Amino acid sequence: MSHSDDASGTPPTDENKLIAERRQKLAARRAAGVAFPNDFRRDAQAGDLATAFAERPAEWFEANPIRVKVAGRMLAKRDMGKSSFVRLVDGSGHIQLFLQANALGDAYADFKGWDVGDLVGAEGLLMRTRTGELSVRAESLRLLVKSLRPLPDKWHGLTDTEARYRMRYVDLIVNPASRAVFETRTRLIRYLRGFFDASGFLEVETPMMQPIPGGATARPFKTHHNALGVDMYLRIAPELYLKRLVVGGLERVYEINRNFRNEGLSTRHNPEFTMLECYQAYADYVDFMDMVERLFQGLADALGSSRTVVYQGVALDFGRPFRRATIEELLLEHNPGLDPLSLRDAAYLRRVLDERGIAHTAADGPGALQLALFDKTCEAALVQPTFVYAYPTEVSPLSRANDRDPFVTDRFEFFAAGRELANGFSELNDPEEQAARFREQVARKDAGDEEAMYYDADYVRALEYGLPPTAGLGVGIDRVVMLFADVPSIRDVLLFPQLKPEA
């Protein structure tokens, strides 16, 4: 990662030369037998010290000596001759080291050759400098790890954005905002677990390698199990296994799971992603809409200071009841001139899609055509929290058909900031109807739809034992983290996103 000229005309730094110099320093330490020691034990962290002694003035430290051992990465050093200052960063925050030649002796002379990025340990007394900064007046100092590669001094721009994703370990060192995103992610997942645990749900684990990929319409990753001599698939969703558990009497279950879908990369899609799925017996999709509203309001409370969540400069109001609208209502709202009496007429919908240049296939019926129009003309406009319900049965093969209108199902998706964040529905628990829906999916697959579902005979058999009336929900955790961390790309919330191989 070479550094280019800056605006002042400073010539670029030869990174290979810097690495070579650092290797020479490491070689000297190896020869002296002091490379990579492992006997320094810190007893304090920077963030804890900052919190505990935030209000203490300089005079207090003089009257109350506090001895500490700290360790971390040296992110800045300021050499002032016989004294120096170091900015030391550990996993909790940063603290300043105050170094004096007369106090450290040979260690101070050794320190002169250390580099930014090195990991160091120091022991000494806490103090507050004249500028008011909490510091450690070091009485002993050790180099714990020699860093061989210089840290970047510039870390922005298009090229560097990819480098941040590819070398996340460097990004986390030099970019506190990135670390904050992943701290938000941890807090969010912790809240989700607490929410469902408190609601009487049992956390479970289901297979990630499956003989039949089911639970969603997506193209799977395929592998082979040598011992069994069978092809296997990385799961695209845990849904069918979780509903088997409900059949078995585990009436409230959830799983925070990794799913894999063999699809393209974008700001919203990564082939490996994290979902929360949950199922509750004797509940329906309306119950789950109510639950999602409570869940997101609770997240806003837990992760922010108010229920107004600002995402990419737009204020989203999670404090009031979320809007609820059907797909057909939104189609009419966002497509002026659309004939409300022809929304289920396939020929009419094909003409509308063709006029707008929206792709569709010959196998698509009116439900799939409606969804194609919705995706292109409505989804991005759903900025404020909105439940969209009454999805066509044709595109909802696992959802229960509505009793009054079998063209649609008792299914909803939750949108905010123009993207889907959750999908829930009353589950189809009629085994004969489910078998028929699977056969329809197989016909679509035979017609060339690589995302259509397989026929899962064992799941049908499970339904034949009796699945109680059940509601289910899937929440896209990565997208929810994007929302609450206020970042534009899914890659910003994945520690190690998928990328093209380095050239």
Disulfide bonds with the S-S distance in Angstrom:
none
